[in-house]
Amino acid sequence: MKIKIKKIIYSISSLGLLAPVMIMAYTPPSDTTLPEGSITAIVKQFMTWILGMVGFLGVIGFAIAGILYLTSAGDEDRIGTAKKAMTWSIVGVIVALLGVVIIKAADSMLQGKSSEF
C-alpha cells in the first residue's frame, strides 16, 4: 500500500515538474482556429474569470445569509447557520479580492514592468 502511494506521489510530482517544459515547448500550428494568445494570457484570463465568479457567488451567498438571518424568527439554530454562512461568504469575497491582487502583482512583476503593483 505504501509503495503504491509513493508511486502516485512520484508520478504527480514528475508531471508537475515537466508541465512548464511542455507548455513552453508547444507552438500551435498556424492553420487552426485556435486563439493566437499565449498560454499565460489564456490562463490569466481564465483565473480572472474564476475569481470574478467566486466574488459574485460570495456576494450572492451573503445576501442569502442575510435573508436566512431575517427569517430565523429567533431560532438559535437558524441564526447560527446564517452567521456561519455570512462568515464564509465574507471569506469568499476576501479570497477573490486577494486572488485578483496576487494575479495582477505577479503579472506585473513577471513582465518586468515594475517592482510595485
Protein Blocks (a to p, Z undefined) as FASTA:
>chain_A
ZZmmmmmmmmmmmmmmmmmmmmmmpccdfkbcbdfbdfklmmmmmmmmmmmmmmmmmmmm
mmmmmmmmmmnnopaklmmmmmmmmmmmmmmmmmmmmmmmmmmmmmmmmnomamcZZ
